[in-house]
Amino acid sequence: MRKTKFINSIITKSFIVIITINVVIATISLIIQNFEMEEIYYHLRVDTIENDIEAFEDNLKSSSNETLANDSLATNFYNEHNASVVLLNDDLNIYGSSIFNDFNYVMVKRENDQYSKVLIDYLFDENGKSVHQQLNENTGSEISIRGIHIKGTDYVDAVEIEIDNHVYTNYKAYWEWEETYAAKEDEIQEFFQANVIDVQFKQSSENQLETQSRRLWNIIKQYIYTDMSEQELIQLADQNGETYFEDVDSKLKVYYKIGYVKNDEDEYVFYAMLFTLENVQTIFRALNNFYMIQYLITTLIVILAGLFFARKFKKPMTQLNDYAKHIAAADFETQLHIVSNDETGELCDSLNEISRNLKVKMDELSDEALRKEKEEKRMRMLLASLSHEFKTPLGIIAGFVQMRKDSIKPEKADYHYMVIEDEISRLNSLVLETIELTNYESGTVKTEFMSFRIKKCVHNISRKLSNDARKKNIEIKIDGQETFVIGDVKKIEQVLLNLISNAIKYSYDYEDITIILEVKKEDLYVYIDNTGTAISEEELAHIWDAFYRIETSRNRSSGGSGLGLAIVNNILELHNSDRGIINTSNGIRAYFSLAVDKKET
């Protein structure tokens, strides 16, 4: 059973898959390296360059002669693709001279004070000795030169150099390109007693392998030296513009292309480019044995690591599995303890976090259920209170209606109708206040906050209640300076109307009511003080409840439905107000706060 579990373990399966993938990748890599890599690499290089040739030609079309002369296009193309480029005008003059950067040359000063760079590659004496060593020993001396001036540059292609009566000859000129140079025989220039200014060596004379630039120059010089016409060069580019060949000496593959464009000045610009494919196949073959040993060692390490980690992960994975079962069983009290700095430890922490979050969520759901139960209970109490409030006026209305039907005391008909109308009005007010309270508690009431003068608002409400105050010989006094506050004016007026009205209702006759406006930090407090009977602590605890009235007898003559303070409480809650009703030394104080408008204050 244990063996079956180990084989079926996801860790074991994962490492078997990894080993298999490693072997497959190793096999495919060896096959590609031995048989396909050279072709893949070569075609990739060719495709990359050919994709950018069109953009290169567009740049040639829009470039001025000055831009072409500074050789930036050829240099940029070389930097991007490692492909040598040479540009020619329709007279086969060369634009720029970057193609000669890798050549060996000697700088000389001629009799007419002109300076020339003389190419000295392929110059040997009759014993096969290179000219390089001799020139190094004769810097500052005089030499004689026979060569061809390369049009468009300050370079001279040397055919023969004489130093101290010792002659060095360009063997390629006489052996490989005899016809090419013969065509320019009448243009070969001779410089006698030229002073050697500097000698530049880019490549050892013993290294006979051609560089990219030299291969390109050796191809295009035959066009220049044979004075090929513009049309002949166009025909050559159209018929054989792209060539692939293998270098005889290095056995490397070479890509060569000649093309042309017509620029904005209606002149032809010819270009020739060449790049050499590095011999990557030899390198890969040399590395095959190393790769084979590497893959064998890697496979062995993976197998050993698989066995080690399978045992290492078995215990924590078992713990994680058991812990997940606890969570599935809604056991959120248990906590998992795995000390690890890797993904296993993170997974342990995540599962513990999930367990804690689930516990919190379950507690929230439990609290929500209790809240809903309390809300339902409150609604039942509200309906019970509402039905109780409806019972009395409906009973009165029903009684007086029956009296009218039975024509009892017809002389009091007007009084009966007045009572019915009064009770209907009371019922209507009760319904409207109940709807208003329900809207507040459901959060559907919209508020319009603005800046307003609180003292002016208090004055307006006090004037509205002045008649009620005069009936009890009460004077309403207002103390405090005008202050701008932020709130819903209409709703704050409703708060003031209710609180001041209650202060008048429960105040002793001939006792004044004082309204104090006081700024505390960022809030303004409104205090409404009256002189009257204190309220018990038990009644204060329920004073904001709907349908709660201090008079236990619910004497209807005192007025009110018991919803006013509940509505006030909801309005002040929308204003984030600090509010309350407390007993004072000789009466009752109601208070609430509003935010001060700092911009206006």
Long-range contacts (C-beta under 8 A, 24 or more apart in sequence): 6-310, 9-310, 9-314, 11-306, 11-309, 11-310, 11-313, 11-314, 11-317, 12-306, 12-310, 15-302, 15-303, 15-305, 15-306, 15-309, 15-310, 16-306, 18-302, 18-306, 19-299, 19-302, 19-303, 19-306, 22-295, 22-298, 22-299, 22-302, 23-295, 23-299, 26-291, 26-292, 26-295, 26-299, 29-291, 30-288, 30-291, 30-292, 33-284, 33-285, 33-287, 33-288, 33-291, 34-284, 34-285, 34-288, 37-280, 37-281, 37-284, 38-253, 38-277, 38-280, 38-281, 41-277, 41-280, 42-253, 42-277, 45-81, 45-255, 45-275, 45-277, 46-255, 48-81, 49-81, 49-83, 49-255, 49-273, 49-275, 52-77, 52-80, 52-81, 53-257, 53-259, 56-271, 57-259, 57-261, 57-271, 60-87, 60-261, 60-263, 60-269, 60-271, 61-261, 61-262, 61-263, 61-264, 61-269, 62-263, 62-264, 63-263, 63-269, 65-89, 65-95, 65-265, 68-95, 68-96, 68-269, 69-95, 69-96, 70-96, 71-95, 71-96, 71-97, 71-98, 74-98, 74-99, 77-273, 81-275, 82-212, 82-275, 83-212, 83-255, 83-273, 83-274, 83-275, 84-212, 84-213, 84-215, 84-216, 84-273, 84-274, 84-275, 85-271, 85-272, 85-273, 86-216, 86-217, 86-220, 86-271, 86-272, 86-273, 87-269, 87-270, 87-271, 88-152, 88-220, 88-224, 88-269, 88-270, 88-271, 88-272, 89-152, 89-267, 89-268, 89-269, 89-270, 90-230, 90-267, 90-268, 90-269, 90-270, 91-151, 92-151, 92-223, 92-224, 92-227, 92-228, 92-233, 92-270, 93-151, 93-152, 94-150, 94-151, 94-152, 94-153, 94-224, 95-152, 95-269, 96-153, 97-153, 97-154, 97-155, 99-213, 99-216, 99-217, 100-153, 100-155, 100-213, 100-217, 101-202, 101-213, 102-202, 102-203, 102-211, 102-212, 102-213, 102-214, 103-202, 103-213, 103-214, 103-217, 104-132, 104-200, 104-201, 104-202, 104-203, 104-205, 105-155, 105-199, 105-200, 106-135, 106-143, 106-196, 106-198, 106-199, 106-200, 107-196, 107-197, 107-198, 107-199, 107-200, 108-143, 108-145, 108-191, 108-194, 108-195, 108-196, 108-197, 109-194, 109-195, 109-197, 110-191, 110-194, 111-191, 111-192, 111-193, 111-194, 115-154, 115-197, 116-149, 116-154, 116-155, 116-156, 116-191, 116-194, 117-154, 117-155, 117-156, 117-200, 118-145, 118-147, 118-155, 118-156, 118-158, 118-161, 119-147, 119-155, 119-156, 119-157, 119-158, 120-158, 120-161, 120-168, 121-203, 121-214, 122-170, 122-171, 122-172, 122-173, 123-158, 123-160, 123-161, 123-168, 123-169, 123-170, 124-168, 124-169, 124-171, 125-166, 125-167, 125-168, 125-169, 126-167, 130-168, 130-205, 130-206, 131-161, 131-163, 131-168, 131-205, 132-199, 132-201, 132-204, 132-205, 133-205, 134-163, 134-166, 134-168, 135-163, 135-196, 135-199, 136-199, 138-163, 138-164, 138-196, 139-196, 139-198, 139-199, 140-195, 140-196, 141-195, 141-196, 142-193, 142-194, 142-195, 142-196, 143-193, 143-194, 143-196, 144-190, 144-191, 144-192, 144-193, 144-194, 145-189, 145-190, 145-191, 145-194, 146-188, 146-189, 146-190, 146-191, 147-188, 147-189, 147-191, 148-181, 148-184, 148-187, 148-188, 148-189, 148-225, 149-187, 149-189, 150-224, 151-224, 156-189, 156-191, 157-221, 159-188, 172-218, 177-218, 177-221, 177-222, 177-225, 180-221, 180-222, 180-225, 180-226, 181-225, 183-225, 183-226, 183-227, 184-225, 208-249, 209-249, 209-250, 210-247, 210-249, 210-250, 212-274, 212-275, 212-276, 215-247, 215-254, 215-274, 215-276, 216-256, 216-272, 216-273, 216-274, 219-256, 219-272, 219-274, 220-258, 220-272, 230-268, 233-258, 233-260, 233-270, 234-260, 234-268, 237-270, 247-276, 250-276, 250-279, 251-279, 252-276, 252-277, 252-278, 252-279, 253-277, 313-344, 316-340, 316-344, 316-348, 317-344, 320-344, 320-347, 320-348, 320-351, 323-351, 324-351, 326-355, 327-351, 327-354, 327-355, 327-358, 330-362, 332-356, 332-358, 332-359, 332-362, 333-359, 382-434, 382-546, 382-547, 385-546, 385-547, 385-562, 386-430, 386-434, 386-547, 388-547, 389-430, 389-547, 389-561, 389-562, 390-427, 390-430, 392-556, 393-423, 393-424, 393-426, 393-427, 393-430, 394-423, 394-427, 396-420, 396-423, 397-423, 397-424, 429-561, 430-561, 430-563, 433-561, 433-563, 433-564, 433-567, 434-563, 436-563, 436-567, 437-546, 437-563, 437-566, 437-567, 437-570, 440-567, 440-570, 440-571, 440-574, 441-570, 445-570, 445-574, 447-488, 447-491, 447-574, 448-488, 448-489, 448-490, 449-486, 449-487, 449-488, 450-486, 450-487, 450-488, 450-489, 451-484, 451-485, 451-486, 451-597, 451-599, 451-600, 452-484, 452-485, 452-487, 452-489, 452-492, 453-482, 453-483, 453-484, 454-482, 454-483, 454-484, 454-485, 454-492, 454-517, 454-524, 454-526, 454-594, 455-480, 455-481, 455-482, 455-483, 455-517, 456-482, 457-489, 457-492, 457-493, 457-496, 458-496, 458-515, 458-517, 458-526, 460-493, 461-493, 461-496, 461-497, 461-500, 462-500, 462-515, 464-497, 465-497, 465-500, 465-501, 465-504, 468-501, 468-504, 468-505, 469-504, 469-513, 472-504, 472-507, 472-509, 472-510, 473-509, 473-510, 474-504, 474-507, 474-509, 474-510, 474-511, 474-512, 474-513, 475-512, 475-513, 476-500, 476-512, 476-513, 476-515, 477-512, 477-513, 477-514, 477-515, 478-515, 478-517, 479-514, 479-515, 479-516, 479-517, 480-515, 480-516, 480-517, 480-518, 481-517, 483-517, 483-519, 483-524, 483-596, 483-601, 484-596, 484-597, 484-600, 484-601, 485-524, 485-594, 485-595, 485-596, 485-597, 486-594, 486-595, 486-596, 486-597, 487-575, 487-594, 487-595, 488-571, 488-574, 488-575, 491-571, 491-574, 491-575, 492-571, 492-575, 492-594, 494-567, 494-568, 494-571, 495-568, 495-571, 495-572, 495-592, 496-526, 498-564, 498-565, 498-567, 498-568, 499-528, 499-568, 499-590, 499-592, 500-528, 502-564, 502-565, 502-590, 503-528, 503-529, 503-530, 503-588, 503-590, 504-530, 505-558, 505-559, 505-560, 506-530, 506-532, 506-533, 506-550, 506-588, 507-531, 507-532, 507-587, 508-532, 511-587, 519-596, 520-593, 522-595, 522-596, 522-598, 523-578, 523-593, 523-594, 523-595, 523-596, 524-593, 524-594, 524-595, 524-596, 525-578, 525-591, 525-592, 525-593, 526-591, 526-592, 526-593, 526-594, 527-589, 527-590, 527-591, 528-589, 528-590, 528-591, 529-584, 529-587, 529-588, 529-589, 530-587, 530-588, 531-586, 531-587, 532-587, 532-588, 534-583, 534-587, 534-588, 535-581, 535-583, 535-588, 540-581, 540-582, 540-583, 543-581, 544-568, 544-569
